[in-house]
Amino acid sequence: MRNIVIGTAGHIDHGKTTLVRNLTGIDTDTLPEEKKRGMTINLGFTYLTLESGKKIGLVDVPGHEKFIKNMVSGVSGIDFMILIVAADDGVMPQTREHFNVIKLLGVKKGVVVITKSDLVSTERVAKVRNEIRKEFEGSFIDQCEILEVNSLDLKSYEPLKKLLNYEVENIKDKNKDKNNFRLHVDRVFNVKGFGTVVTGTSMGTLVHEGDILTLYPQMKNVRVKGIQNHGETLTSLKPGNRCALNLGGVQVKDIKRGDILGTPETLSMSDRIDVNLHILKGKKKIKNNHRIRLHLGTTEVIGRIKLFGKDDVEGGDESLAQLLLENTIVGLPGDIGIIRNFSPMDTIGNIKILSMKGERVKRKNSKYIDSLTNLLNGTSHNKIESWIIKNSEFFPTLKDILLATGSETAEEVLESLIEDKKVFCLKELGFKRYFHINYLIKMEKEISLLLKDYHEKNPLRSGANKSEIKNKYFDKKLKVKNFNEILDLLEKRKSIKVSENTVHLSDFKIRLNKEQKKIKDIILIKYKEQGFKPPKYIELETLVEDKKALEKIHSILIDTGLLIPLDEDICFMKGFFNEGEKRIKEKAKETGKITLGETREILGTSRKFALAFLEKLDSMGITKRIEDYRIVLSN
C-alpha cells in the first residue's frame, strides 16, 4: 500500500475534531486558543491506524470562515477527503466553500459523513442526505458513500473505518515518477535539545536523514538532521506522508508557514506567473485587474489578474491570464493554486501554473496567447519543444528546461527530439545545452548572408574571422568551445567551411590572377626550402617587388592554413609544422617529457625556432611546460 493523507472538511461546529478523535483517539485541538474557543484554528495533524497496522496521515482543517486560508493550507497534499455535514444544520456556507477548495485542488476521492445523527430524527437525517446529493450533484460526490456517525456510539464509526481501509488501496499515486523532493511548511517550532523542526506533507520522492535541501524563497541550504512520521523516528521517508523534519543550519525565526523545502535547484521563484484561470460556476464575473489572494501550497500572496484576450471571465468559464503578485512565490508549471477574492474573502476559482516566468506583454498579444495555449493543451513533448524553440538563443540546460516546463520526463523527451534531429545538444564543456533546428537554420541564413557580403568585398581573403561572427550573432555568455560545435554542425550541413580562425561559404574559392599565383609560388618555395628554419617576412620582401600584393598573398596562405603562424614574425609551412609536432610527440613518448634542447636537435633548427614551436603547441593544449621541460597532454 502506498502512503496517503486524509483530510477532513466542513462547517464550524459540525464535529470534525470529534470525528478525528473517535477515529484515532487523538485530540487535534492542540493550541490553548483552540481549546478555549472550541474550534480548530490551526491545522490539527494526527494519524489513523488501519486494520493492516499501517498508519496514514489525518489532517483536521479549520471550519470557521475567518480561518479558511488555514484550511487551504491543510488540504495541500491531501489524497482523500472526509466531508462532514452535521445532521442538525445540514449543508452550510463553509461546507460549500470547503468542498469548492477540495474540488479545485484536484481531490477526487472521498466520503461524506453525517455527524450528530443522535440529535435529530431519522426523517431529518434522510432530508440531509437528499440535500447533500442535490447540493453536490455532478461532482465526484455522486460516486461517494454517505455514512452516519454518532459521537456517543463508537461502533457507528466502524463502517467509516472499513471504507477507509478499502479506499486507500485504490488511490492513484500522484508522486509516481517524480524525481525531486518538496515539502510545503505548515508549522515551524523549536524542540529543546534538537533545534528547528518543520512539519508538512512530503511530496515527490524520498527524503533521507543527512540530505541537503534548499529552503525557498530564502535560497538557503539546510541539512535534514532527523525525520519523524506519526511519532516514529526514521532514517528515510517515502512521499505522501505527514512528517516532521529536524533541520540543521537554520533557526526558527528564519522560517515561516508558506516556505518550501525542496531538492536544490529544482523550483522557480517569480512574482509574475502565466496561468490558466478557472472561475467557479455561480460566481460573479471577474474583470481584468481584479484583486485576488492566491493560495499555493501553504503560501498566501496578494495580487491582480491580467486577462489575456478578453476583458472579463464569467462564472464557470476559463481564461489564460497572468498573475501580478505583490510578493515572490515558489513553484513549478503544473502546480494548482486557489484564488480567493481580496475582499470579501471567498473562494472564486483556481489556477494552473503554465509558466513561472511571465513576460511583460500586451493582453491581446496573439503570439504569446498561442504559446500559452500550447503550454495548456500540448503534450509534454510539444511543451518542451515549444519552449526550446522560444529560448534557443540562450542555449538552455536540462535544469532550465525542467524549471520552465515542470516536466518530470524532460530528459526522455529531449532524447527523442535529438533522435528526430529537431533539437541539438552542445556538450563540449561537460554539461549539456540545447537548441532547436529552427534556430540553427536561422543562424545558417544570417551567417551565410554575412559571408556572401564579406566575400564580395574581400575576394582575396579566405573568410570572415570566427570571433567576428560569434560577437555579432551569439550571446556573449556562449563559450568558444560551444560556438565551435555550432560551426561544426553548419559545416556538416555543407553551408560553410571552417578553418582555424576563419569561416567561408562552402562554395567559395579564392581566385588568383597570374601575377598573384606567381607570388604564391615564390612564398611557398621559400618556406619549403628553409624547412624548420623558416624565412622572416623581411626576407620575402626581397623576392617580390609588389609589396602590397605580397602582404595579401601571405595573409591568404595563413588564412587558408597553408602557413601556420607561431608569432608575429615566424610562420611554418603546414607540412613542416605537422611533421615537427609528430617528432616532438614521439620523442616525448620515450621518457615522458621533452626539453627545449631536445626539440632543437630533433627539428634541426635554432633555439629561437624550437622555442616558438613549443610555445605554439603549449597554446594549442598539445604540450604543457613544467619547469625546464614539457609533457604531451593526452588530448
URGIVEN-V489875 format. One record per helix or strand of 3 or more residues. SS is the DSSP state (a for helix, b for strand). FROM is the first residue (numbers start at 0). TO is the last residue. If there is no record, write none. Layout:
# URGIVEN-V489875
ss: (SS,SS)
from: (FROM,FROM)
to: (TO,TO)
This chain:
# URGIVEN-V489875
ss: (b,a,a,b,b,a,b,a,b,a,a,a,b,a,b,b,b,b,b,b,b,a,b,b,b,b,b,b,b,a,a,a,a,b,b,a,a,a,b,b,a,a,a,b,b,a,a,a,b,b)
from: (4,15,31,43,54,64,79,92,109,116,121,139,145,153,181,186,194,211,219,231,241,251,259,267,290,298,317,335,346,365,379,397,409,422,432,436,465,479,495,501,513,536,546,562,569,573,595,606,622,628)
to: (9,23,36,48,59,73,85,103,114,118,134,142,147,169,183,190,202,215,228,233,247,253,262,278,295,306,330,340,354,376,393,404,418,425,435,456,472,491,497,504,529,540,558,566,572,590,602,618,625,631)
